[in-house]
Amino acid sequence: MKKALFIIGTAMILLPALTSVSIGKDKTELDVSGSTFKVVNNTGEKVKLEHSGGSVSLNNGSSTSLSCTREGNEIYIDGEHLHTVSSADCGKTYKIKDWM
């Protein structure tokens, strides 16, 4: 019985030390800017952005992030081709009016 209590007590002392996680300045954050780009709707009206991954409706002033890892994917609005995705898009922000 004493041996079991000793093992449990030791585990209670050592386990938190082995599983502690540092939160604060040393916290590592996941950077996804290298695999996506941002598209901002600055057209003044709601638009439906179509791409190979599906479609998304964007209100004026809203934005969405799209993958830039699938080069050659095309982006359309109302059947009009706006942009072909390339790896050079990664981390950038584009405004729809600049593509029109």
DODRENTI-199173 format. One line per field, with one value per atom (N, C-alpha, C, CB): residue in three letters; atom name; x, y, z. Coordinates in pm, 1 decimal, always signed. Glycine has a CB too. Layout:
BEGIN
type [Ala, ...]
atom [CA, ...]
xx [X, ...]
yy [Y, ...]
zz [Z, ...]
END
This chain:
BEGIN
type [Met, Met, Met, Met, Lys, Lys, Lys, Lys, Lys, Lys, Lys, Lys, Ala, Ala, Ala, Ala, Leu, Leu, Leu, Leu, Phe, Phe, Phe, Phe, Ile, Ile, Ile, Ile, Ile, Ile, Ile, Ile, Gly, Gly, Gly, Gly, Thr, Thr, Thr, Thr, Ala, Ala, Ala, Ala, Met, Met, Met, Met, Ile, Ile, Ile, Ile, Leu, Leu, Leu, Leu, Leu, Leu, Leu, Leu, Pro, Pro, Pro, Pro, Ala, Ala, Ala, Ala, Leu, Leu, Leu, Leu, Thr, Thr, Thr, Thr, Ser, Ser, Ser, Ser, Val, Val, Val, Val, Ser, Ser, Ser, Ser, Ile, Ile, Ile, Ile, Gly, Gly, Gly, Gly, Lys, Lys, Lys, Lys, Asp, Asp, Asp, Asp, Lys, Lys, Lys, Lys, Thr, Thr, Thr, Thr, Glu, Glu, Glu, Glu, Leu, Leu, Leu, Leu, Asp, Asp, Asp, Asp, Val, Val, Val, Val, Ser, Ser, Ser, Ser, Gly, Gly, Gly, Gly, Ser, Ser, Ser, Ser, Thr, Thr, Thr, Thr, Phe, Phe, Phe, Phe, Lys, Lys, Lys, Lys, Val, Val, Val, Val, Val, Val, Val, Val, Asn, Asn, Asn, Asn, Asn, Asn, Asn, Asn, Thr, Thr, Thr, Thr, Gly, Gly, Gly, Gly, Glu, Glu, Glu, Glu, Lys, Lys, Lys, Lys, Val, Val, Val, Val, Lys, Lys, Lys, Lys, Leu, Leu, Leu, Leu, Glu, Glu, Glu, Glu, His, His, His, His, Ser, Ser, Ser, Ser, Gly, Gly, Gly, Gly, Gly, Gly, Gly, Gly, Ser, Ser, Ser, Ser, Val, Val, Val, Val, Ser, Ser, Ser, Ser, Leu, Leu, Leu, Leu, Asn, Asn, Asn, Asn, Asn, Asn, Asn, Asn, Gly, Gly, Gly, Gly, Ser, Ser, Ser, Ser, Ser, Ser, Ser, Ser, Thr, Thr, Thr, Thr, Ser, Ser, Ser, Ser, Leu, Leu, Leu, Leu, Ser, Ser, Ser, Ser, Cys, Cys, Cys, Cys, Thr, Thr, Thr, Thr, Arg, Arg, Arg, Arg, Glu, Glu, Glu, Glu, Gly, Gly, Gly, Gly, Asn, Asn, Asn, Asn, Glu, Glu, Glu, Glu, Ile, Ile, Ile, Ile, Tyr, Tyr, Tyr, Tyr, Ile, Ile, Ile, Ile, Asp, Asp, Asp, Asp, Gly, Gly, Gly, Gly, Glu, Glu, Glu, Glu, His, His, His, His, Leu, Leu, Leu, Leu, His, His, His, His, Thr, Thr, Thr, Thr, Val, Val, Val, Val, Ser, Ser, Ser, Ser, Ser, Ser, Ser, Ser, Ala, Ala, Ala, Ala, Asp, Asp, Asp, Asp, Cys, Cys, Cys, Cys, Gly, Gly, Gly, Gly, Lys, Lys, Lys, Lys, Thr, Thr, Thr, Thr, Tyr, Tyr, Tyr, Tyr, Lys, Lys, Lys, Lys, Ile, Ile, Ile, Ile, Lys, Lys, Lys, Lys, Asp, Asp, Asp, Asp, Trp, Trp, Trp, Trp, Met, Met, Met, Met]
atom [N, CA, C, CB, N, CA, C, CB, N, CA, C, CB, N, CA, C, CB, N, CA, C, CB, N, CA, C, CB, N, CA, C, CB, N, CA, C, CB, N, CA, C, CB, N, CA, C, CB, N, CA, C, CB, N, CA, C, CB, N, CA, C, CB, N, CA, C, CB, N, CA, C, CB, N, CA, C, CB, N, CA, C, CB, N, CA, C, CB, N, CA, C, CB, N, CA, C, CB, N, CA, C, CB, N, CA, C, CB, N, CA, C, CB, N, CA, C, CB, N, CA, C, CB, N, CA, C, CB, N, CA, C, CB, N, CA, C, CB, N, CA, C, CB, N, CA, C, CB, N, CA, C, CB, N, CA, C, CB, N, CA, C, CB, N, CA, C, CB, N, CA, C, CB, N, CA, C, CB, N, CA, C, CB, N, CA, C, CB, N, CA, C, CB, N, CA, C, CB, N, CA, C, CB, N, CA, C, CB, N, CA, C, CB, N, CA, C, CB, N, CA, C, CB, N, CA, C, CB, N, CA, C, CB, N, CA, C, CB, N, CA, C, CB, N, CA, C, CB, N, CA, C, CB, N, CA, C, CB, N, CA, C, CB, N, CA, C, CB, N, CA, C, CB, N, CA, C, CB, N, CA, C, CB, N, CA, C, CB, N, CA, C, CB, N, CA, C, CB, N, CA, C, CB, N, CA, C, CB, N, CA, C, CB, N, CA, C, CB, N, CA, C, CB, N, CA, C, CB, N, CA, C, CB, N, CA, C, CB, N, CA, C, CB, N, CA, C, CB, N, CA, C, CB, N, CA, C, CB, N, CA, C, CB, N, CA, C, CB, N, CA, C, CB, N, CA, C, CB, N, CA, C, CB, N, CA, C, CB, N, CA, C, CB, N, CA, C, CB, N, CA, C, CB, N, CA, C, CB, N, CA, C, CB, N, CA, C, CB, N, CA, C, CB, N, CA, C, CB, N, CA, C, CB, N, CA, C, CB, N, CA, C, CB, N, CA, C, CB, N, CA, C, CB, N, CA, C, CB, N, CA, C, CB, N, CA, C, CB, N, CA, C, CB, N, CA, C, CB, N, CA, C, CB, N, CA, C, CB, N, CA, C, CB, N, CA, C, CB]
xx [+82.0, +0.0, +87.3, -93.7, +192.5, +281.8, +351.7, +384.9, +383.9, +452.3, +360.2, +497.4, +233.5, +136.4, +117.4, +1.8, +108.6, +94.6, +219.8, +66.7, +336.3, +462.0, +465.6, +583.1, +423.8, +423.8, +324.5, +389.2, +205.9, +104.9, +152.5, -29.0, +209.7, +260.2, +372.5, +309.0, +463.0, +574.2, +521.5, +674.2, +424.6, +366.4, +297.7, +266.6, +229.9, +161.0, +260.1, +74.9, +377.8, +479.3, +550.9, +580.6, +585.5, +664.3, +581.7, +737.4, +459.8, +378.5, +357.5, +245.3, +321.4, +307.2, +438.2, +255.9, +550.0, +678.0, +710.1, +789.4, +667.6, +694.9, +600.9, +685.8, +483.3, +384.4, +360.4, +254.4, +443.2, +419.4, +439.1, +512.6, +358.2, +363.4, +386.8, +232.9, +481.1, +510.9, +419.8, +659.2, +346.5, +259.1, +305.5, +107.6, +318.9, +363.9, +455.6, +434.7, +566.0, +657.6, +715.4, +769.7, +731.8, +794.0, +693.5, +867.3, +566.8, +463.0, +488.5, +322.9, +480.9, +498.9, +363.4, +573.7, +351.8, +226.8, +243.7, +180.7, +137.7, +138.8, +123.7, +27.3, +217.2, +213.5, +161.6, +354.5, +39.7, -18.0, -8.6, -161.9, +55.7, +64.0, +140.7, +129.1, +222.8, +300.7, +221.0, +417.8, +97.8, +20.5, -113.6, -2.7, -140.8, -266.7, -243.3, -365.9, -344.0, -346.9, -486.6, -306.4, -499.4, -625.6, -686.9, -604.5, -818.7, -893.9, -996.5, -963.2, -992.0, -1081.0, -1181.8, -1000.2, -1309.8, -1413.5, -1422.3, -1550.4, -1374.7, -1382.1, -1466.5, -1240.0, -1561.6, -1642.5, -1760.4, -1693.4, -1796.2, -1911.7, -2040.6, -1928.4, -2034.6, -2153.0, -2113.8, -2228.1, -2215.0, -2191.5, -2155.0, -2316.2, -2054.1, -2012.6, -2000.4, -1878.3, -2010.8, -1988.3, -1857.6, -2108.2, -1758.9, -1625.8, -1621.7, -1513.5, -1593.2, -1587.8, -1443.4, -1676.0, -1406.0, -1270.9, -1278.3, -1174.4, -1168.6, -1171.2, -1207.8, -1037.2, -1195.2, -1231.3, -1376.7, -1145.4, -1452.0, -1592.2, -1624.3, -1627.2, -1711.5, -1746.6, -1772.6, -1870.1, -1761.8, -1786.1, -1850.7, -1654.0, -1953.8, -2016.3, -1947.0, -2169.3, -1908.9, -1839.3, -1918.4, -1696.0, -1954.5, -2014.2, -1906.1, -2079.5, -1948.2, -1851.0, -1766.4, -1921.9, -1636.4, -1544.5, -1500.4, -1608.4, -1564.7, -1524.4, -1414.0, -1645.4, -1355.2, -1243.5, -1248.2, -1109.0, -1168.5, -1152.9, -1007.6, -1251.0, -963.6, -828.9, -840.6, -750.6, -756.9, -756.0, -616.9, -798.7, -612.5, -485.4, -406.2, -509.3, -276.8, -191.1, -100.8, -106.4, -128.2, -43.8, -86.9, -45.0, -205.1, -253.3, -240.7, -400.5, -122.5, -97.2, -185.6, +51.5, -232.9, -316.7, -465.2, -285.9, -505.1, -646.8, -692.1, -672.2, -814.7, -865.1, -976.1, -915.5, -985.2, -1084.5, -1174.8, -1016.2, -1307.5, -1407.2, -1509.2, -1477.3, -1570.8, -1690.6, -1787.1, -1658.1, -1907.2, -2009.8, -1955.9, -2064.3, -1875.9, -1821.3, -1703.3, -1927.4, -1668.7, -1555.1, -1426.9, -1580.0, -1328.4, -1200.0, -1128.6, -1111.1, -1088.1, -1019.5, -870.7, -1084.6, -836.4, -698.2, -667.6, -675.1, -542.6, -493.4, -392.6, -429.0, -414.2, -333.3, -192.7, -401.3, -93.4, +45.0, +109.7, +125.3, +223.6, +292.4, +336.4, +413.5, +346.6, +384.5, +275.1, +413.6, +153.3, +41.7, +52.9, -89.2, +128.4, +135.7, +170.3, +239.1, +88.4, +112.0, +64.3, +256.0, +12.4, -29.5, -177.9, +0.2, -217.3, -356.9, -393.0, -381.8, -503.1, -549.8, -688.6, -550.6, -714.6, -847.9, -911.8, -840.7, -1038.9, -1107.4, -1106.4, -1250.3, -1128.4, -1132.0, -1000.0, -1164.6, -889.9, -759.8, -749.0, -646.3, -829.4, -829.3, -926.0, -863.1, -1020.2, -1125.2, -1077.5, -1254.5]
yy [-118.6, +0.0, +126.2, -0.9, +124.7, +239.6, +258.8, +222.7, +147.1, +154.6, +218.5, +13.3, +182.4, +239.0, +387.4, +166.7, +428.5, +570.6, +647.6, +589.1, +587.3, +651.0, +671.9, +565.4, +570.9, +581.0, +687.6, +444.3, +689.0, +788.0, +928.5, +757.1, +943.4, +1073.6, +1123.5, +1065.9, +1035.1, +1071.4, +1111.4, +954.1, +1035.9, +1066.9, +1203.5, +957.8, +1234.6, +1364.2, +1479.5, +1369.0, +1457.1, +1562.0, +1574.7, +1533.5, +1461.9, +1463.8, +1488.7, +1334.8, +1440.9, +1451.8, +1596.6, +1386.3, +1689.5, +1828.2, +1886.5, +1915.5, +1847.8, +1898.7, +1845.2, +1861.5, +1724.9, +1664.7, +1713.9, +1515.7, +1762.2, +1803.5, +1953.8, +1733.0, +2030.9, +2175.1, +2237.5, +2241.8, +2337.7, +2408.2, +2554.9, +2387.2, +2613.6, +2754.3, +2837.4, +2783.8, +2928.2, +3017.8, +3159.8, +2998.1, +3236.1, +3373.2, +3411.5, +3392.1, +3476.5, +3525.7, +3413.5, +3602.5, +3295.5, +3186.1, +3104.5, +3095.8, +3144.3, +3069.5, +3073.3, +3126.5, +2959.2, +2949.7, +2955.6, +2820.4, +3039.4, +3052.2, +2996.8, +3198.7, +2939.7, +2884.3, +2996.9, +2779.5, +3007.7, +3110.2, +3046.9, +3174.1, +3085.6, +3030.6, +3128.1, +2992.6, +3241.6, +3340.2, +3286.3, +3467.5, +3184.9, +3128.6, +3035.4, +3056.1, +3001.6, +2907.7, +2964.6, +2780.4, +3090.5, +3152.5, +3294.1, +3153.9, +3346.7, +3488.9, +3540.1, +3514.3, +3670.2, +3731.5, +3805.7, +3827.7, +3792.4, +3864.2, +3952.0, +3765.1, +4083.7, +4181.7, +4230.5, +4301.4, +4233.2, +4285.5, +4436.6, +4218.5, +4508.5, +4654.8, +4706.1, +4716.5, +4623.6, +4658.2, +4749.6, +4533.2, +4760.5, +4841.2, +4760.8, +4954.4, +4633.2, +4548.1, +4405.5, +4550.7, +4325.0, +4185.1, +4107.8, +4123.0, +4020.5, +3940.0, +3793.5, +3991.8, +3707.1, +3564.5, +3527.9, +3478.3, +3496.2, +3461.6, +3311.0, +3507.9, +3267.3, +3124.9, +3084.6, +3091.8, +2970.8, +2918.6, +2767.5, +2971.3, +2702.5, +2556.7, +2486.9, +2507.2, +2556.9, +2499.0, +2520.0, +2556.2, +2587.3, +2615.0, +2760.3, +2580.2, +2816.5, +2957.2, +3019.8, +2972.9, +3151.1, +3225.3, +3358.7, +3246.6, +3398.4, +3529.0, +3629.0, +3523.8, +3740.3, +3844.3, +3973.9, +3867.1, +4024.9, +4157.4, +4260.4, +4181.4, +4381.6, +4487.4, +4510.5, +4617.7, +4514.3, +4537.9, +4410.6, +4629.0, +4297.5, +4173.0, +4104.6, +4078.4, +4001.8, +3934.6, +3784.9, +3993.5, +3712.1, +3569.2, +3532.8, +3488.3, +3421.8, +3371.6, +3246.8, +3341.8, +3240.3, +3126.7, +3064.4, +3170.3, +2937.1, +2864.9, +2908.7, +2712.5, +2924.0, +2956.6, +2838.3, +3081.4, +2724.5, +2607.7, +2529.1, +2517.0, +2557.5, +2488.4, +2581.1, +2441.5, +2586.6, +2675.5, +2637.3, +2670.9, +2739.3, +2718.1, +2726.0, +2586.9, +2723.1, +2739.4, +2877.0, +2721.7, +2884.6, +3010.3, +3066.7, +2990.9, +3198.9, +3269.8, +3347.6, +3365.6, +3335.7, +3399.9, +3475.6, +3296.6, +3577.6, +3643.5, +3654.2, +3786.6, +3600.5, +3601.5, +3549.0, +3743.0, +3443.3, +3382.8, +3456.8, +3372.8, +3571.5, +3648.9, +3606.7, +3800.6, +3565.4, +3523.9, +3645.4, +3455.4, +3633.5, +3743.9, +3718.6, +3770.8, +3594.3, +3569.7, +3420.5, +3621.8, +3388.8, +3251.4, +3243.6, +3206.9, +3151.7, +3139.7, +3089.6, +3044.4, +3152.4, +3106.3, +3113.4, +3191.4, +3052.3, +3053.5, +3194.3, +2960.4, +3283.8, +3423.5, +3496.4, +3498.3, +3441.2, +3502.8, +3485.8, +3443.9, +3388.4, +3354.4, +3475.9, +3244.2, +3497.3, +3605.7, +3742.4, +3613.5, +3754.6, +3884.3, +3909.8, +3892.0, +4036.7, +4078.0, +4143.9, +4175.7, +4098.1, +4153.0, +4212.3, +4044.8, +4320.0, +4381.5, +4345.1, +4537.7, +4305.7, +4257.0, +4360.3, +4219.1, +4487.7, +4591.7, +4599.9, +4728.7, +4565.3, +4569.6, +4460.1, +4555.1, +4355.5, +4247.0, +4271.4, +4116.8, +4364.4, +4386.0, +4482.9, +4439.5]
zz [+0.0, +0.0, +0.0, +120.6, +83.5, +88.6, -45.3, +200.6, -110.9, -239.8, -344.9, -285.7, -344.6, -439.1, -414.8, -428.2, -289.9, -257.2, -297.1, -107.0, -278.8, -318.2, -470.2, -272.3, -546.7, -693.3, -739.1, -757.6, -680.3, -716.7, -680.4, -646.6, -562.6, -519.4, -609.4, -375.7, -644.6, -733.5, -870.8, -746.9, -921.1, -1051.1, -1048.8, -1092.2, -939.0, -928.3, -927.6, -801.5, -876.2, -871.6, -1005.8, -760.0, -1067.6, -1190.3, -1315.9, -1204.4, -1320.9, -1440.9, -1485.9, -1417.3, -1398.8, -1445.5, -1499.4, -1332.1, -1442.5, -1489.9, -1629.0, -1392.2, -1659.0, -1788.4, -1897.5, -1777.8, -1859.5, -1959.2, -1961.3, -1933.9, -1895.9, -1891.1, -2028.6, -1789.0, -2057.3, -2184.2, -2154.1, -2267.3, -2222.7, -2203.8, -2292.9, -2234.0, -2231.3, -2306.5, -2278.8, -2267.7, -2383.3, -2367.7, -2481.9, -2233.9, -2451.9, -2553.9, -2640.3, -2488.7, -2583.8, -2657.4, -2737.9, -2562.1, -2738.5, -2807.9, -2958.8, -2774.6, -3023.2, -3167.1, -3234.6, -3205.4, -3337.1, -3409.8, -3550.0, -3414.3, -3602.7, -3736.2, -3837.3, -3753.2, -3930.9, -4034.7, -4163.1, -4056.6, -4203.4, -4324.2, -4440.9, -4300.0, -4422.7, -4529.9, -4648.8, -4479.9, -4628.3, -4737.1, -4826.0, -4682.3, -4788.6, -4870.0, -4915.3, -4792.9, -4884.1, -4924.5, -4975.2, -4807.8, -5043.8, -5077.1, -5048.8, -5226.1, -5033.9, -4993.8, -5112.0, -4874.4, -5126.1, -5229.1, -5158.9, -5330.0, -5187.7, -5125.2, -5228.8, -5065.9, -5191.1, -5279.0, -5261.4, -5249.7, -5360.5, -5358.0, -5474.9, -5363.1, -5520.1, -5636.9, -5605.2, -5701.0, -5478.8, -5441.2, -5434.7, -5538.0, -5468.5, -5463.0, -5427.1, -5597.3, -5394.7, -5361.0, -5487.5, -5292.6, -5477.9, -5592.5, -5551.1, -5650.3, -5650.3, -5629.3, -5698.4, -5683.8, -5617.9, -5667.1, -5688.5, -5567.5, -5810.3, -5842.1, -5867.0, -5965.2, -5811.0, -5828.2, -5826.4, -5717.9, -5853.6, -5865.3, -5734.7, -5912.5, -5622.9, -5494.4, -5458.8, -5387.3, -5546.3, -5519.5, -5547.6, -5375.5, -5466.1, -5482.9, -5346.9, -5574.5, -5343.5, -5220.8, -5256.8, -5140.6, -5181.4, -5200.3, -5109.6, -5170.8, -5167.7, -5090.6, -5095.2, -5144.9, -4978.4, -4969.7, -4998.0, -4830.1, -5032.9, -5057.4, -4932.5, -5099.7, -4948.7, -4837.3, -4767.4, -4737.4, -4796.6, -4731.5, -4812.0, -4715.1, -4752.2, -4818.4, -4790.9, -4771.6, -4865.8, -4846.1, -4875.2, -4937.0, -4819.5, -4847.4, -4932.5, -4715.8, -5034.9, -5126.7, -5128.8, -5269.4, -5160.5, -5167.2, -5289.9, -5170.4, -5272.6, -5386.1, -5420.9, -5355.5, -5361.0, -5385.5, -5508.7, -5264.9, -5560.5, -5680.3, -5800.3, -5662.4, -5855.2, -5968.5, -6086.9, -6008.9, -6156.8, -6273.5, -6245.2, -6332.8, -6118.2, -6085.7, -6132.6, -5932.6, -6179.0, -6232.4, -6144.7, -6374.7, -6141.7, -6061.6, -6157.3, -5956.5, -6135.1, -6220.1, -6136.8, -6307.7, -6200.5, -6147.7, -6265.0, -6083.7, -6247.1, -6352.1, -6485.3, -6370.8, -6480.3, -6601.4, -6661.1, -6703.0, -6605.2, -6655.4, -6583.7, -6636.9, -6661.3, -6604.6, -6545.3, -6712.5, -6419.2, -6352.3, -6331.1, -6219.7, -6294.7, -6251.4, -6259.8, -6106.4, -6291.2, -6285.5, -6171.7, -6422.1, -6079.9, -5958.0, -5991.3, -5857.1, -5927.1, -5937.9, -5800.2, -6041.8, -5785.6, -5656.2, -5617.9, -5659.6, -5714.9, -5687.2, -5609.3, -5818.7, -5605.1, -5532.8, -5381.5, -5580.5, -5336.8, -5194.2, -5108.2, -5171.7, -5003.9, -4908.9, -4955.2, -4878.9, -5076.4, -5129.6, -5104.6, -5279.2, -5120.3, -5112.4, -5245.4, -4991.0, -5304.9, -5431.7, -5414.8, -5541.2, -5488.7, -5492.6, -5625.2, -5474.3, -5619.8, -5738.8, -5851.3, -5704.7, -5820.3, -5925.1, -6000.8, -5863.4, -5936.2, -6003.3, -6109.3, -5900.8, -6097.8, -6195.6, -6309.9, -6128.2, -6291.6, -6393.0, -6499.7, -6327.7]
END
